[in-house]
Amino acid sequence: MEPERPIEKLLRQAAQARRAQAGAPQELHPANRRMLQGEVARKFGSSAPAAEKRSFLDLFMPRLAWGAALVVGLGLAASLMLPRNNPTRQEMFFAKNDRVAVVAADNEAKARLAVPAERPAPAGARPDSSALADADSLRVAKAERDKDSLNLSDAG
């Protein structure tokens, strides 16, 4: 055990002086003592309090709420992680593609697409890559027009 420090001696002496100054402890009147002991017995008595009846919802509502929140959260996370069936395909434009050039290419593509439909392709021939490129540029030009019309409607 550690040696006693001087502050502890001073505290002990001050406590003794206060007790001596206060005198004998005060006694409660017997009626007040009975009332106090009755309240203590009611509050903290040995008899167990009557079991409170709680409804099903009172007992399980917090668990149901947490369970529902967990299911919704997991469903949302799963829907964000799963791949989509029809992902939108974004068009890519190069730096030198102009709107005017795309419109001109659109007109040429329409003319070229009409020509192969009139005359049959030779047997065993594969589609020309320039015709496919023109068809793609036609689709790009249409997308540009749609985008421009949306921008104009948003500005107005």
C-alpha positions as CSV (number, residue, x, y, z in Angstrom):
1,M,0.0,0.0,0.0
2,E,1.2,3.5,-0.8
3,P,2.2,5.9,1.9
4,E,-0.5,8.4,2.9
5,R,-0.1,11.8,1.3
6,P,-0.5,15.0,3.2
7,I,-3.6,16.1,1.3
8,E,-5.4,12.9,2.4
9,K,-4.6,13.7,6.1
10,L,-6.0,17.2,5.6
11,L,-9.2,15.8,4.0
12,R,-9.8,13.3,6.8
13,Q,-9.3,16.0,9.4
14,A,-11.8,18.4,7.6
15,A,-14.4,15.6,7.4
16,Q,-14.1,14.9,11.2
17,A,-14.4,18.6,11.9
18,R,-17.6,18.9,9.8
19,R,-19.1,15.8,11.5
20,A,-18.4,17.3,14.9
21,Q,-19.9,20.6,13.9
22,A,-23.1,19.0,12.6
23,G,-23.8,17.2,15.8
24,A,-26.0,14.1,16.1
25,P,-28.0,12.9,13.0
26,Q,-31.6,14.1,12.9
27,E,-34.3,11.6,13.4
28,L,-37.4,11.3,11.2
29,H,-40.8,11.5,12.8
30,P,-42.3,8.0,12.9
31,A,-45.2,8.9,10.5
32,N,-42.8,10.4,8.0
33,R,-40.6,7.3,8.3
34,R,-43.5,4.9,7.6
35,M,-44.6,7.1,4.5
36,L,-41.0,7.0,3.2
37,Q,-40.6,3.3,3.7
38,G,-44.0,2.6,2.1
39,E,-43.0,4.6,-1.0
40,V,-39.7,2.8,-1.2
41,A,-41.5,-0.6,-0.9
42,R,-43.9,0.3,-3.7
43,K,-41.1,1.5,-6.0
44,F,-38.5,-1.1,-5.3
45,G,-40.4,-3.8,-3.4
46,S,-39.7,-7.5,-3.6
47,S,-43.1,-8.2,-5.2
48,A,-42.6,-8.3,-8.9
49,P,-44.7,-5.8,-10.9
50,A,-47.6,-7.1,-12.9
51,A,-46.6,-8.2,-16.4
52,E,-47.5,-5.6,-18.9
53,K,-49.4,-6.9,-21.8
54,R,-47.9,-5.6,-25.1
55,S,-49.4,-6.1,-28.5
56,F,-47.7,-8.0,-31.3
57,L,-47.0,-4.7,-33.1
58,D,-45.4,-3.2,-30.1
59,L,-43.1,-6.1,-29.7
60,F,-42.1,-6.7,-33.3
61,M,-42.5,-3.3,-35.0
62,P,-38.9,-2.1,-34.5
63,R,-37.6,-5.5,-35.8
64,L,-40.0,-5.3,-38.8
65,A,-38.9,-1.8,-39.6
66,W,-35.2,-2.6,-39.5
67,G,-35.8,-5.7,-41.6
68,A,-37.7,-3.8,-44.2
69,A,-35.1,-1.1,-44.4
70,L,-32.4,-3.8,-44.8
71,V,-34.3,-5.6,-47.6
72,V,-34.9,-2.3,-49.4
73,G,-31.3,-1.3,-49.1
74,L,-30.0,-4.6,-50.4
75,G,-32.5,-4.6,-53.3
76,L,-31.4,-1.1,-54.3
77,A,-27.7,-2.1,-54.1
78,A,-28.4,-5.2,-56.2
79,S,-30.3,-3.2,-58.8
80,L,-27.4,-0.8,-59.1
81,M,-24.8,-3.6,-59.5
82,L,-26.6,-5.8,-62.0
83,P,-26.0,-5.1,-65.7
84,R,-28.8,-3.6,-67.7
85,N,-30.4,-5.6,-70.5
86,N,-30.5,-2.7,-73.1
87,P,-27.7,-0.3,-72.3
88,T,-27.9,3.0,-74.2
89,R,-25.2,3.2,-76.8
90,Q,-23.5,6.5,-76.9
91,E,-22.3,8.1,-80.1
92,M,-18.7,9.1,-80.4
93,F,-17.7,12.1,-82.5
94,F,-14.3,13.1,-83.6
95,A,-12.9,16.6,-83.2
96,K,-13.3,17.6,-86.9
97,N,-16.8,16.4,-87.5
98,D,-19.0,19.4,-88.4
99,R,-22.7,19.7,-88.4
100,V,-22.6,20.8,-92.1
101,A,-20.5,17.9,-93.1
102,V,-22.8,15.5,-91.3
103,V,-25.8,17.0,-93.1
104,A,-24.1,16.7,-96.5
105,A,-23.1,13.1,-95.7
106,D,-26.7,12.5,-94.7
107,N,-28.0,13.6,-98.2
108,E,-25.3,11.5,-99.9
109,A,-26.1,8.5,-97.7
110,K,-29.8,8.7,-98.7
111,A,-28.9,8.7,-102.3
112,R,-26.5,5.8,-102.0
113,L,-28.9,3.7,-100.0
114,A,-31.6,4.2,-102.6
115,V,-29.3,3.0,-105.5
116,P,-28.4,-0.5,-104.2
117,A,-32.1,-1.2,-103.5
118,E,-32.9,-0.7,-107.2
119,R,-30.2,-3.1,-108.6
120,P,-29.5,-6.4,-107.0
121,A,-26.1,-7.1,-105.5
122,P,-23.9,-9.8,-107.2
123,A,-24.0,-13.2,-105.6
124,G,-21.4,-13.7,-102.9
125,A,-20.7,-9.9,-102.6
126,R,-20.4,-8.4,-99.2
127,P,-21.9,-5.1,-98.3
128,D,-19.5,-2.3,-99.0
129,S,-18.0,-0.7,-95.9
130,S,-18.6,2.8,-97.3
131,A,-22.4,2.1,-97.6
132,L,-22.4,0.9,-93.9
133,A,-20.4,4.1,-92.9
134,D,-23.0,6.2,-94.8
135,A,-25.8,4.5,-93.0
136,D,-24.1,5.1,-89.7
137,S,-23.6,8.8,-90.6
138,L,-27.3,9.0,-91.5
139,R,-28.1,7.8,-88.0
140,V,-25.6,10.2,-86.5
141,A,-27.1,13.1,-88.4
142,K,-30.5,12.3,-87.2
143,A,-29.3,12.1,-83.6
144,E,-27.7,15.6,-84.1
145,R,-30.9,17.0,-85.4
146,D,-32.8,15.6,-82.4
147,K,-30.2,16.9,-80.0
148,D,-30.4,20.4,-81.6
149,S,-34.2,20.4,-81.5
150,L,-34.1,19.5,-77.8
151,N,-31.6,22.3,-77.1
152,L,-33.8,24.8,-78.9
153,S,-36.9,23.7,-77.0
154,D,-35.0,23.9,-73.7
155,A,-33.8,27.4,-74.5
156,G,-37.3,28.7,-75.4
